Amino acid sequence: MKIFFVSLGCDKNLVDSEMMLGELSKAGHEIVDDETLADIAIVNSCSFISDAKKESIETLIEMGNLKKTSRLKGLICCGCLSQRYTEEIKDQLPEVDVIVGTMAIDEIVNAVKYIEDNFEKGISVKEYKKPIDGPLVYGKERLLTTGGHYAYLKISEGCDKHCTYCAIPKMRGNYRSVPMEVLVNEAKKLSEGGVKELILVAQETTLYGIDLYKEKSLPKLLRELSKIEDIKAIRILYCYPEEITDDLIDEMRDNEKVVHYLDMPIQSGADRVLKRMGRKTDSESIVSLVKKLREKIPDICLRTTLISGFPGETIKDHLATKAFVKKIRFDRLGVFTYSKEEGTAAEKLNKQLPYFIKKIRRDSIMRLQRDISFEKAKEEVGRDLNVFVEGHIPEDNVYVCRTYKDAPNVDGYLFLETSKQLMSGDIIKARVTGAKEYDLMGVPTDEFTE
């Protein structure tokens, strides 16, 4: 069968997509990039916030319409939307033929076969779902979609934090780590396929191993992964600040393959809001942690995300968050407006704020961060950095690159001016020659002249 695959949402979902693509390819199916040529469309959906749900639903409807205008025979919905809203999909999205839950992605070949076997006699909706706290699916051969020189490595599934705004535990279950030997073997296979940068992801990476090994084992995992010769960089995302240990900081500092970049979701700089969110930290502890990180790793790049307009957030809380951002001066920062999610504790909190207030506060924080980012970008001018080549803009004779401060698809770029012939995935040294709000300009160091 010819299969068109859409992966929505986070990079953790993308790993699931790549495993499903690998299984489908191994079963002899052809993956196509033109939906009008497909026999079956698969949407790996997201429902983390309302905008993500809307995108997932619109994509499913768009794919379903192809049944009327193209050769499309069937539509499969996977991912968080399918796990959380199974009955609603059955009732309101008749376009969907098969529903695959988050813990049943290893059934994707069977899901395709079901459509293949039943198309001529008519398809009734089929479910493939397993308990969300059941066995993990891991170790499957993946079909990479990231270009080949970097890949995400999902080190655990689920979450035990139960923050009041988050529905992830209802869709992904409790925290469960992937065994270390499985991750090392997967990383070796990825490196044999040309991957040079591993990006560790999970709902929370800092707790890795606590269930399997009865201790936080991320530092040990980093040491094991760094032994793989062709892996040149290891990046860590989604570290909860209260779980960051001295051992992890020291490993980041001492392990030459671990990128000095830390993604540390914080959500608010106001203690009263953090408490209502069910977070296990406060602004003073975060300031102390950041001070320690910058003392031990002076060139560390810190990224965070915030939520604006959480229920009950006052103007005083908003100003406290802005003061917090101004004090810490994060290198990278993003802000989401609060999204009221069904089944979460925050859904029932009083003083829900109107969207326009949430948006005004988000924009206010982002204007502040824009100025901070520009100031920090200007500080990079004159510095020599190793960069990953990501792509080429031939009409401008410019290569699009990433520095160690830039994770794929969320951060900025360094635009490299050179007449050299470079390939995506090349690692070269560049000198920063200019700065914009979120991006840098540079040239290879051997082309730089005073």
Secondary structure as GFF3:
##gff-version 3
##sequence-region A 1 450
A	DSSP	beta_strand	2	7	.	.	.	ID=ss1
A	DSSP	alpha_helix	11	26	.	.	.	ID=ss2
A	DSSP	beta_strand	30	31	.	.	.	ID=ss3
A	DSSP	three_ten_helix	35	37	.	.	.	ID=ss4
A	DSSP	beta_strand	40	45	.	.	.	ID=ss5
A	DSSP	alpha_helix	50	69	.	.	.	ID=ss6
A	DSSP	beta_strand	74	79	.	.	.	ID=ss7
A	DSSP	alpha_helix	80	84	.	.	.	ID=ss8
A	DSSP	alpha_helix	86	92	.	.	.	ID=ss9
A	DSSP	beta_strand	98	100	.	.	.	ID=ss10
A	DSSP	three_ten_helix	105	107	.	.	.	ID=ss11
A	DSSP	alpha_helix	108	118	.	.	.	ID=ss12
A	DSSP	beta_strand	126	128	.	.	.	ID=ss13
A	DSSP	beta_strand	150	154	.	.	.	ID=ss14
A	DSSP	beta_strand	156	157	.	.	.	ID=ss15
A	DSSP	alpha_helix	168	172	.	.	.	ID=ss16
A	DSSP	beta_strand	176	177	.	.	.	ID=ss17
A	DSSP	alpha_helix	180	192	.	.	.	ID=ss18
A	DSSP	beta_strand	197	201	.	.	.	ID=ss19
A	DSSP	alpha_helix	218	226	.	.	.	ID=ss20
A	DSSP	beta_strand	233	236	.	.	.	ID=ss21
A	DSSP	three_ten_helix	241	243	.	.	.	ID=ss22
A	DSSP	alpha_helix	246	254	.	.	.	ID=ss23
A	DSSP	beta_strand	258	263	.	.	.	ID=ss24
A	DSSP	alpha_helix	271	277	.	.	.	ID=ss25
A	DSSP	alpha_helix	283	296	.	.	.	ID=ss26
A	DSSP	beta_strand	301	308	.	.	.	ID=ss27
A	DSSP	alpha_helix	315	328	.	.	.	ID=ss28
A	DSSP	beta_strand	332	337	.	.	.	ID=ss29
A	DSSP	three_ten_helix	345	348	.	.	.	ID=ss30
A	DSSP	alpha_helix	355	379	.	.	.	ID=ss31
A	DSSP	beta_strand	384	393	.	.	.	ID=ss32
A	DSSP	three_ten_helix	394	396	.	.	.	ID=ss33
A	DSSP	beta_strand	398	402	.	.	.	ID=ss34
A	DSSP	beta_strand	414	417	.	.	.	ID=ss35
A	DSSP	beta_strand	427	435	.	.	.	ID=ss36
A	DSSP	beta_strand	440	444	.	.	.	ID=ss37
A	DSSP	three_ten_helix	445	447	.	.	.	ID=ss38
###
